[in-house]
Amino acid sequence: MKAYLDLLQFILENGDKKEDRTNTGTISSFGHQLAFDLEDGFPAVTTKSLAWKGVVSELLWFLEGSDDERRLAEIRFGKDRSELIDLSKYSTIWTDNADNQGKQLGYENTEYKKNLGPVYGVQWRNWGGIDQIANLLENLHKNPDGRRHILSAWNVGDIEKMALPPCHVMSQFYVNNGTISCHMYQRSADMFLGVPFNIASYALLLCIFGKILNLKPKRFVHSFGDAHIYMNSVDQVKEQLSRTPMKPPELSIPQIDSLKDISNYEIDDFKLLNYEHHPAITAKMAI
């Protein structure tokens, strides 16, 4: 993850101060790219702790195609534990966006089921009736040398219906010599809070695809449009940059033979082994 830390340092030193929709303010830089070789280990940040269970639960939620923020909470705790917990009191990383969406639509939070509109999972699994994930896996299997293995969340006709327009808008997959790689483009990137989460999420997606297709995960390439550090995270970024990175962990995931198999597993079935990291660094998410 040294390249990620180097980019944080570059933005602090060379970025421009810009206003943003949250009125928090950012230090911003445009047009960057990172690459991670999964053969060297799983790209989990080690200079602070990664919210791994949050990464896994959100990705499983996307792959399920849900638009219900409360469903994400259910996945987070699992089938058995979620029945023993008052989920109405549990917040996810999407709760504030769901609440904002409800207010805009005129619902009281107590009555609103926290529907986020056609966000990532909906576009992945039901873009106007098209299941992009299922089609993508079929095409990767049948035509591995193809150059159209694209997954998109930027559905122009649905943007205004979404609680938050997609930040990671498109990814392309590439098969070669028994390996599979992914290149993702992110239009807007919160470099401190969001990007380590995004890196881990797409690396995990790549590994899941590798399991289903019997291919070895190789490279994850991450391209950025507006790469920014929020002004309320500057001190936290400096603290993170003062720390020495540790060895990356290894990923352990269950055997997944088909897309349908994913629903048989819970987040505890996806593990980071030998994950050593520095203590957590907290910051408020800009909404």
Disulfide bonds with the S-S distance in Angstrom:
none
